[in-house]
Amino acid sequence: MTSELLVSEIFRSVQGELTRAGVPCTFVRLTGCDRACRWCEGRGECVQKDAMQGMYAKLLDARWVVLSSPIFFYNVPGQTKMFIDRCQALWSRKYTPPEG
């Protein structure tokens, strides 16, 4: 059983109940996100304008995040690793002093 199949079944089973309770749910695949470049460090914002911009909004709005990934050679695949690395912008935002 693939990790996507497992998570999609979990999502399908809880989506209706959570939606009725007023909790929005979104199933997202990690596609269209480019690699990390560390430009965000000290800025708190990502210079790359790709699908990850929508992911940032979803992550900031989320109460919970479930990340599922297969494991290849004792590590997550490149797409998952890029997603994790690109979350550096959100971490950096927390520690970036406001301009002005």
A tleap script that builds the chain and sets N, CA, C and O, in Angstrom:
source leaprc.protein.ff14SB
mol = sequence {
  NMET THR SER GLU LEU LEU VAL SER GLU ILE
  PHE ARG SER VAL GLN GLY GLU LEU THR ARG
  ALA GLY VAL PRO CYS THR PHE VAL ARG LEU
  THR GLY CYS ASP ARG ALA CYS ARG TRP CYS
  GLU GLY ARG GLY GLU CYS VAL GLN LYS ASP
  ALA MET GLN GLY MET TYR ALA LYS LEU LEU
  ASP ALA ARG TRP VAL VAL LEU SER SER PRO
  ILE PHE PHE TYR ASN VAL PRO GLY GLN THR
  LYS MET PHE ILE ASP ARG CYS GLN ALA LEU
  TRP SER ARG LYS TYR THR PRO PRO GLU CGLY
}
set mol.1.N position { 0.855 -1.172 0.000 }
set mol.1.CA position { 0.000 0.000 0.000 }
set mol.1.C position { 0.899 1.232 0.000 }
set mol.1.O position { 1.811 1.338 0.820 }
set mol.2.N position { 0.647 2.155 -0.908 }
set mol.2.CA position { 1.469 3.364 -0.949 }
set mol.2.C position { 1.033 4.348 0.122 }
set mol.2.O position { -0.095 4.297 0.614 }
set mol.3.N position { 1.939 5.236 0.472 }
set mol.3.CA position { 1.609 6.222 1.504 }
set mol.3.C position { 0.486 7.140 1.042 }
set mol.3.O position { -0.340 7.552 1.856 }
set mol.4.N position { 0.438 7.472 -0.251 }
set mol.4.CA position { -0.644 8.343 -0.734 }
set mol.4.C position { -1.991 7.650 -0.614 }
set mol.4.O position { -2.974 8.282 -0.225 }
set mol.5.N position { -2.056 6.389 -0.934 }
set mol.5.CA position { -3.312 5.645 -0.804 }
set mol.5.C position { -3.760 5.606 0.652 }
set mol.5.O position { -4.938 5.811 0.947 }
set mol.6.N position { -2.847 5.351 1.543 }
set mol.6.CA position { -3.170 5.300 2.968 }
set mol.6.C position { -3.697 6.648 3.463 }
set mol.6.O position { -4.731 6.703 4.128 }
set mol.7.N position { -2.997 7.721 3.146 }
set mol.7.CA position { -3.425 9.051 3.607 }
set mol.7.C position { -4.727 9.474 2.929 }
set mol.7.O position { -5.574 10.101 3.566 }
set mol.8.N position { -4.901 9.141 1.651 }
set mol.8.CA position { -6.150 9.528 0.985 }
set mol.8.C position { -7.344 8.814 1.613 }
set mol.8.O position { -8.428 9.392 1.687 }
set mol.9.N position { -7.170 7.570 2.068 }
set mol.9.CA position { -8.256 6.864 2.756 }
set mol.9.C position { -8.553 7.498 4.113 }
set mol.9.O position { -9.716 7.645 4.488 }
set mol.10.N position { -7.524 7.867 4.837 }
set mol.10.CA position { -7.719 8.552 6.118 }
set mol.10.C position { -8.430 9.884 5.877 }
set mol.10.O position { -9.378 10.223 6.585 }
set mol.11.N position { -7.972 10.629 4.887 }
set mol.11.CA position { -8.567 11.920 4.563 }
set mol.11.C position { -10.042 11.757 4.202 }
set mol.11.O position { -10.896 12.496 4.692 }
set mol.12.N position { -10.331 10.783 3.342 }
set mol.12.CA position { -11.719 10.539 2.917 }
set mol.12.C position { -12.598 10.200 4.111 }
set mol.12.O position { -13.753 10.622 4.165 }
set mol.13.N position { -12.073 9.451 5.059 }
set mol.13.CA position { -12.889 9.024 6.200 }
set mol.13.C position { -13.166 10.149 7.195 }
set mol.13.O position { -14.181 10.099 7.891 }
set mol.14.N position { -12.313 11.148 7.287 }
set mol.14.CA position { -12.527 12.224 8.265 }
set mol.14.C position { -13.001 13.527 7.639 }
set mol.14.O position { -13.481 14.406 8.354 }
set mol.15.N position { -12.881 13.675 6.340 }
set mol.15.CA position { -13.205 14.943 5.681 }
set mol.15.C position { -14.643 15.393 5.940 }
set mol.15.O position { -14.862 16.548 6.303 }
set mol.16.N position { -15.610 14.522 5.764 }
set mol.16.CA position { -17.006 14.903 5.946 }
set mol.16.C position { -17.309 15.366 7.364 }
set mol.16.O position { -17.962 16.389 7.570 }
set mol.17.N position { -16.832 14.608 8.325 }
set mol.17.CA position { -17.086 14.953 9.726 }
set mol.17.C position { -16.420 16.281 10.097 }
set mol.17.O position { -17.026 17.117 10.766 }
set mol.18.N position { -15.184 16.470 9.664 }
set mol.18.CA position { -14.492 17.714 9.983 }
set mol.18.C position { -15.134 18.909 9.286 }
set mol.18.O position { -15.238 19.987 9.871 }
set mol.19.N position { -15.561 18.725 8.055 }
set mol.19.CA position { -16.221 19.810 7.324 }
set mol.19.C position { -17.524 20.206 8.008 }
set mol.19.O position { -17.826 21.392 8.137 }
set mol.20.N position { -18.294 19.213 8.445 }
set mol.20.CA position { -19.541 19.507 9.178 }
set mol.20.C position { -19.259 20.245 10.479 }
set mol.20.O position { -20.087 21.030 10.941 }
set mol.21.N position { -18.105 20.000 11.067 }
set mol.21.CA position { -17.724 20.663 12.323 }
set mol.21.C position { -17.095 22.036 12.067 }
set mol.21.O position { -16.681 22.717 13.005 }
set mol.22.N position { -17.025 22.438 10.792 }
set mol.22.CA position { -16.465 23.746 10.462 }
set mol.22.C position { -14.953 23.765 10.337 }
set mol.22.O position { -14.339 24.832 10.340 }
set mol.23.N position { -14.354 22.596 10.228 }
set mol.23.CA position { -12.900 22.502 10.083 }
set mol.23.C position { -12.588 22.217 8.620 }
set mol.23.O position { -12.862 21.117 8.139 }
set mol.24.N position { -12.018 23.190 7.899 }
set mol.24.CA position { -11.718 22.949 6.489 }
set mol.24.C position { -10.579 21.940 6.332 }
set mol.24.O position { -9.628 21.941 7.113 }
set mol.25.N position { -10.684 21.084 5.322 }
set mol.25.CA position { -9.672 20.060 5.057 }
set mol.25.C position { -9.220 20.172 3.606 }
set mol.25.O position { -10.034 20.404 2.712 }
set mol.26.N position { -7.946 20.010 3.381 }
set mol.26.CA position { -7.399 20.055 2.033 }
set mol.26.C position { -6.387 18.929 1.875 }
set mol.26.O position { -5.526 18.737 2.734 }
set mol.27.N position { -6.490 18.187 0.781 }
set mol.27.CA position { -5.517 17.151 0.442 }
set mol.27.C position { -4.600 17.758 -0.607 }
set mol.27.O position { -5.069 18.210 -1.651 }
set mol.28.N position { -3.311 17.773 -0.346 }
set mol.28.CA position { -2.356 18.431 -1.229 }
set mol.28.C position { -1.263 17.454 -1.617 }
set mol.28.O position { -0.742 16.725 -0.773 }
set mol.29.N position { -0.916 17.440 -2.903 }
set mol.29.CA position { 0.240 16.670 -3.377 }
set mol.29.C position { 1.402 17.633 -3.562 }
set mol.29.O position { 1.210 18.783 -3.958 }
set mol.30.N position { 2.598 17.160 -3.274 }
set mol.30.CA position { 3.786 18.001 -3.407 }
set mol.30.C position { 4.298 17.974 -4.847 }
set mol.30.O position { 5.228 17.240 -5.178 }
set mol.31.N position { 3.678 18.776 -5.678 }
set mol.31.CA position { 4.137 18.899 -7.061 }
set mol.31.C position { 4.272 20.371 -7.404 }
set mol.31.O position { 3.547 21.209 -6.867 }
set mol.32.N position { 5.183 20.680 -8.283 }
set mol.32.CA position { 5.347 22.052 -8.744 }
set mol.32.C position { 6.150 22.943 -7.820 }
set mol.32.O position { 6.170 24.160 -8.002 }
set mol.33.N position { 6.808 22.365 -6.836 }
set mol.33.CA position { 7.632 23.153 -5.925 }
set mol.33.C position { 9.096 22.960 -6.306 }
set mol.33.O position { 9.574 21.831 -6.416 }
set mol.34.N position { 9.786 24.044 -6.501 }
set mol.34.CA position { 11.185 24.002 -6.908 }
set mol.34.C position { 12.079 23.762 -5.699 }
set mol.34.O position { 11.581 23.612 -4.583 }
set mol.35.N position { 13.358 23.725 -5.901 }
set mol.35.CA position { 14.299 23.425 -4.819 }
set mol.35.C position { 14.507 24.621 -3.888 }
set mol.35.O position { 14.160 25.756 -4.217 }
set mol.36.N position { 15.069 24.342 -2.746 }
set mol.36.CA position { 15.354 25.383 -1.758 }
set mol.36.C position { 16.661 26.089 -2.105 }
set mol.36.O position { 17.589 25.470 -2.624 }
set mol.37.N position { 16.728 27.385 -1.816 }
set mol.37.CA position { 17.945 28.138 -2.143 }
set mol.37.C position { 18.490 28.941 -0.960 }
set mol.37.O position { 19.580 29.507 -1.048 }
set mol.38.N position { 17.752 28.994 0.131 }
set mol.38.CA position { 18.126 29.697 1.368 }
set mol.38.C position { 18.092 31.218 1.242 }
set mol.38.O position { 18.610 31.909 2.120 }
set mol.39.N position { 17.503 31.756 0.186 }
set mol.39.CA position { 17.360 33.199 0.024 }
set mol.39.C position { 16.514 33.769 1.160 }
set mol.39.O position { 16.700 34.919 1.558 }
set mol.40.N position { 15.590 32.974 1.680 }
set mol.40.CA position { 14.638 33.431 2.698 }
set mol.40.C position { 15.288 33.745 4.043 }
set mol.40.O position { 14.729 34.494 4.845 }
set mol.41.N position { 16.453 33.181 4.288 }
set mol.41.CA position { 17.080 33.394 5.589 }
set mol.41.C position { 17.360 34.877 5.805 }
set mol.41.O position { 18.014 35.529 4.991 }
set mol.42.N position { 16.859 35.384 6.902 }
set mol.42.CA position { 17.015 36.797 7.210 }
set mol.42.C position { 15.957 37.674 6.561 }
set mol.42.O position { 15.902 38.878 6.814 }
set mol.43.N position { 15.114 37.070 5.722 }
set mol.43.CA position { 14.060 37.838 5.052 }
set mol.43.C position { 12.657 37.362 5.450 }
set mol.43.O position { 11.720 38.154 5.539 }
set mol.44.N position { 12.536 36.057 5.687 }
set mol.44.CA position { 11.246 35.496 6.077 }
set mol.44.C position { 10.268 35.349 4.935 }
set mol.44.O position { 9.068 35.187 5.159 }
set mol.45.N position { 10.762 35.402 3.719 }
set mol.45.CA position { 9.886 35.263 2.552 }
set mol.45.C position { 10.656 34.538 1.457 }
set mol.45.O position { 11.877 34.661 1.358 }
set mol.46.N position { 9.942 33.792 0.646 }
set mol.46.CA position { 10.569 32.993 -0.411 }
set mol.46.C position { 10.623 33.789 -1.713 }
set mol.46.O position { 9.634 34.399 -2.118 }
set mol.47.N position { 11.778 33.777 -2.359 }
set mol.47.CA position { 11.959 34.488 -3.623 }
set mol.47.C position { 11.336 33.714 -4.789 }
set mol.47.O position { 10.984 34.308 -5.808 }
set mol.48.N position { 11.204 32.420 -4.646 }
set mol.48.CA position { 10.673 31.602 -5.734 }
set mol.48.C position { 9.148 31.676 -5.734 }
set mol.48.O position { 8.503 31.368 -4.732 }
set mol.49.N position { 8.598 32.074 -6.831 }
set mol.49.CA position { 7.145 32.204 -6.958 }
set mol.49.C position { 6.617 31.003 -7.740 }
set mol.49.O position { 6.478 31.043 -8.963 }
set mol.50.N position { 6.331 29.950 -7.008 }
set mol.50.CA position { 5.849 28.719 -7.620 }
set mol.50.C position { 4.719 28.150 -6.769 }
set mol.50.O position { 4.110 28.877 -5.984 }
set mol.51.N position { 4.437 26.882 -6.913 }
set mol.51.CA position { 3.331 26.250 -6.181 }
set mol.51.C position { 3.519 26.301 -4.666 }
set mol.51.O position { 2.549 26.153 -3.923 }
set mol.52.N position { 4.719 26.504 -4.208 }
set mol.52.CA position { 4.971 26.539 -2.767 }
set mol.52.C position { 4.309 27.752 -2.114 }
set mol.52.O position { 4.008 27.709 -0.921 }
set mol.53.N position { 4.077 28.817 -2.852 }
set mol.53.CA position { 3.404 29.992 -2.283 }
set mol.53.C position { 2.029 29.610 -1.753 }
set mol.53.O position { 1.629 30.052 -0.676 }
set mol.54.N position { 1.303 28.786 -2.513 }
set mol.54.CA position { 0.003 28.301 -2.048 }
set mol.54.C position { 0.136 27.375 -0.848 }
set mol.54.O position { -0.730 27.345 0.025 }
set mol.55.N position { 1.230 26.618 -0.813 }
set mol.55.CA position { 1.476 25.723 0.320 }
set mol.55.C position { 1.725 26.522 1.597 }
set mol.55.O position { 1.248 26.142 2.666 }
set mol.56.N position { 2.466 27.624 1.495 }
set mol.56.CA position { 2.715 28.460 2.674 }
set mol.56.C position { 1.400 28.941 3.265 }
set mol.56.O position { 1.206 28.887 4.479 }
set mol.57.N position { 0.502 29.408 2.418 }
set mol.57.CA position { -0.795 29.890 2.905 }
set mol.57.C position { -1.555 28.774 3.614 }
set mol.57.O position { -2.137 28.989 4.677 }
set mol.58.N position { -1.548 27.583 3.023 }
set mol.58.CA position { -2.244 26.451 3.646 }
set mol.58.C position { -1.608 26.085 4.987 }
set mol.58.O position { -2.314 25.814 5.959 }
set mol.59.N position { -0.286 26.077 5.039 }
set mol.59.CA position { 0.400 25.738 6.281 }
set mol.59.C position { 0.119 26.764 7.377 }
set mol.59.O position { -0.089 26.399 8.534 }
set mol.60.N position { 0.113 28.032 7.015 }
set mol.60.CA position { -0.140 29.074 8.006 }
set mol.60.C position { -1.579 29.042 8.512 }
set mol.60.O position { -1.841 29.413 9.656 }
set mol.61.N position { -2.508 28.604 7.674 }
set mol.61.CA position { -3.911 28.515 8.073 }
set mol.61.C position { -4.235 27.217 8.807 }
set mol.61.O position { -5.272 27.120 9.463 }
set mol.62.N position { -3.360 26.221 8.703 }
set mol.62.CA position { -3.662 24.890 9.229 }
set mol.62.C position { -3.539 24.814 10.744 }
set mol.62.O position { -2.650 25.403 11.359 }
set mol.63.N position { -4.446 24.081 11.299 }
set mol.63.CA position { -4.333 23.758 12.720 }
set mol.63.C position { -3.477 22.506 12.881 }
set mol.63.O position { -2.686 22.397 13.817 }
set mol.64.N position { -3.645 21.567 11.961 }
set mol.64.CA position { -2.861 20.337 11.933 }
set mol.64.C position { -2.345 20.120 10.526 }
set mol.64.O position { -2.973 20.526 9.548 }
set mol.65.N position { -1.211 19.485 10.437 }
set mol.65.CA position { -0.638 19.087 9.145 }
set mol.65.C position { -0.230 17.630 9.267 }
set mol.65.O position { 0.461 17.241 10.208 }
set mol.66.N position { -0.667 16.826 8.299 }
set mol.66.CA position { -0.260 15.433 8.233 }
set mol.66.C position { 0.588 15.289 6.982 }
set mol.66.O position { 0.115 15.546 5.875 }
set mol.67.N position { 1.818 14.886 7.150 }
set mol.67.CA position { 2.735 14.692 6.030 }
set mol.67.C position { 3.034 13.207 5.931 }
set mol.67.O position { 3.497 12.589 6.889 }
set mol.68.N position { 2.767 12.647 4.774 }
set mol.68.CA position { 3.014 11.232 4.555 }
set mol.68.C position { 4.002 11.082 3.413 }
set mol.68.O position { 3.925 11.798 2.415 }
set mol.69.N position { 4.925 10.154 3.564 }
set mol.69.CA position { 5.934 9.946 2.538 }
set mol.69.C position { 6.467 8.536 2.620 }
set mol.69.O position { 6.609 7.978 3.708 }
set mol.70.N position { 6.765 7.952 1.458 }
set mol.70.CA position { 7.489 6.679 1.518 }
set mol.70.C position { 8.925 6.941 1.979 }
set mol.70.O position { 9.386 8.082 1.980 }
set mol.71.N position { 9.602 5.905 2.358 }
set mol.71.CA position { 10.999 6.016 2.764 }
set mol.71.C position { 11.840 5.233 1.753 }
set mol.71.O position { 11.603 4.049 1.515 }
set mol.72.N position { 12.812 5.905 1.173 }
set mol.72.CA position { 13.740 5.276 0.239 }
set mol.72.C position { 15.143 5.413 0.802 }
set mol.72.O position { 15.585 6.523 1.099 }
set mol.73.N position { 15.839 4.317 0.951 }
set mol.73.CA position { 17.211 4.331 1.459 }
set mol.73.C position { 17.315 5.125 2.754 }
set mol.73.O position { 18.212 5.952 2.915 }
set mol.74.N position { 16.385 4.865 3.682 }
set mol.74.CA position { 16.372 5.462 5.021 }
set mol.74.C position { 16.153 6.969 5.026 }
set mol.74.O position { 16.579 7.653 5.956 }
set mol.75.N position { 15.501 7.486 4.008 }
set mol.75.CA position { 15.223 8.922 3.959 }
set mol.75.C position { 13.976 9.170 3.125 }
set mol.75.O position { 13.519 8.289 2.397 }
set mol.76.N position { 13.432 10.368 3.237 }
set mol.76.CA position { 12.272 10.733 2.431 }
set mol.76.C position { 12.742 11.030 1.004 }
set mol.76.O position { 13.895 11.413 0.807 }
set mol.77.N position { 11.868 10.858 0.009 }
set mol.77.CA position { 12.228 11.173 -1.370 }
set mol.77.C position { 12.513 12.662 -1.557 }
set mol.77.O position { 12.151 13.483 -0.714 }
set mol.78.N position { 13.152 12.994 -2.647 }
set mol.78.CA position { 13.558 14.360 -2.927 }
set mol.78.C position { 12.422 15.374 -2.865 }
set mol.78.O position { 12.608 16.463 -2.322 }
set mol.79.N position { 11.254 15.046 -3.404 }
set mol.79.CA position { 10.121 15.985 -3.411 }
set mol.79.C position { 9.721 16.346 -1.979 }
set mol.79.O position { 9.448 17.510 -1.688 }
set mol.80.N position { 9.685 15.361 -1.091 }
set mol.80.CA position { 9.335 15.623 0.305 }
set mol.80.C position { 10.426 16.429 0.992 }
set mol.80.O position { 10.138 17.341 1.766 }
set mol.81.N position { 11.675 16.093 0.710 }
set mol.81.CA position { 12.801 16.836 1.286 }
set mol.81.C position { 12.787 18.284 0.827 }
set mol.81.O position { 13.058 19.184 1.622 }
set mol.82.N position { 12.472 18.526 -0.454 }
set mol.82.CA position { 12.385 19.909 -0.943 }
set mol.82.C position { 11.290 20.675 -0.211 }
set mol.82.O position { 11.477 21.837 0.151 }
set mol.83.N position { 10.140 20.024 0.009 }
set mol.83.CA position { 9.051 20.665 0.742 }
set mol.83.C position { 9.501 21.055 2.145 }
set mol.83.O position { 9.267 22.178 2.592 }
set mol.84.N position { 10.145 20.123 2.833 }
set mol.84.CA position { 10.637 20.397 4.186 }
set mol.84.C position { 11.641 21.547 4.159 }
set mol.84.O position { 11.565 22.458 4.983 }
set mol.85.N position { 12.578 21.507 3.216 }
set mol.85.CA position { 13.581 22.570 3.111 }
set mol.85.C position { 12.946 23.917 2.782 }
set mol.85.O position { 13.383 24.948 3.294 }
set mol.86.N position { 11.925 23.919 1.938 }
set mol.86.CA position { 11.273 25.171 1.570 }
set mol.86.C position { 10.475 25.765 2.717 }
set mol.86.O position { 10.140 26.949 2.677 }
set mol.87.N position { 10.163 24.983 3.729 }
set mol.87.CA position { 9.495 25.510 4.927 }
set mol.87.C position { 10.440 26.377 5.747 }
set mol.87.O position { 10.024 26.993 6.729 }
set mol.88.N position { 11.700 26.428 5.353 }
set mol.88.CA position { 12.680 27.310 5.985 }
set mol.88.C position { 12.180 28.757 5.962 }
set mol.88.O position { 12.433 29.512 6.901 }
set mol.89.N position { 11.479 29.145 4.905 }
set mol.89.CA position { 10.964 30.515 4.814 }
set mol.89.C position { 10.013 30.820 5.976 }
set mol.89.O position { 10.035 31.925 6.519 }
set mol.90.N position { 9.185 29.851 6.355 }
set mol.90.CA position { 8.264 30.071 7.473 }
set mol.90.C position { 9.012 30.135 8.794 }
set mol.90.O position { 8.686 30.954 9.654 }
set mol.91.N position { 10.006 29.284 8.961 }
set mol.91.CA position { 10.816 29.316 10.179 }
set mol.91.C position { 11.584 30.626 10.256 }
set mol.91.O position { 11.648 31.253 11.314 }
set mol.92.N position { 12.162 31.037 9.139 }
set mol.92.CA position { 12.938 32.278 9.101 }
set mol.92.C position { 12.044 33.487 9.380 }
set mol.92.O position { 12.475 34.449 10.015 }
set mol.93.N position { 10.809 33.435 8.909 }
set mol.93.CA position { 9.857 34.529 9.149 }
set mol.93.C position { 9.656 34.755 10.639 }
set mol.93.O position { 9.494 35.889 11.089 }
set mol.94.N position { 9.667 33.670 11.399 }
set mol.94.CA position { 9.458 33.761 12.845 }
set mol.94.C position { 10.594 34.532 13.513 }
set mol.94.O position { 10.379 35.221 14.510 }
set mol.95.N position { 11.788 34.417 12.968 }
set mol.95.CA position { 12.966 35.034 13.592 }
set mol.95.C position { 13.513 36.237 12.835 }
set mol.95.O position { 14.613 36.705 13.129 }
set mol.96.N position { 12.761 36.740 11.868 }
set mol.96.CA position { 13.181 37.899 11.098 }
set mol.96.C position { 12.585 39.154 11.719 }
set mol.96.O position { 11.364 39.254 11.841 }
set mol.97.N position { 13.407 40.105 12.110 }
set mol.97.CA position { 12.837 41.342 12.682 }
set mol.97.C position { 12.058 42.107 11.632 }
set mol.97.O position { 12.460 42.135 10.469 }
set mol.98.N position { 10.954 42.729 12.012 }
set mol.98.CA position { 10.165 43.511 11.061 }
set mol.98.C position { 10.974 44.685 10.513 }
set mol.98.O position { 11.796 45.281 11.208 }
set mol.99.N position { 10.710 45.000 9.229 }
set mol.99.CA position { 11.399 46.135 8.615 }
set mol.99.C position { 10.829 47.428 9.149 }
set mol.99.O position { 9.664 47.502 9.541 }
set mol.100.N position { 11.678 48.453 9.155 }
set mol.100.CA position { 11.192 49.770 9.546 }
set mol.100.C position { 11.853 50.287 10.696 }
set mol.100.O position { 11.544 51.393 11.140 }
savepdb mol mol.pdb
quit
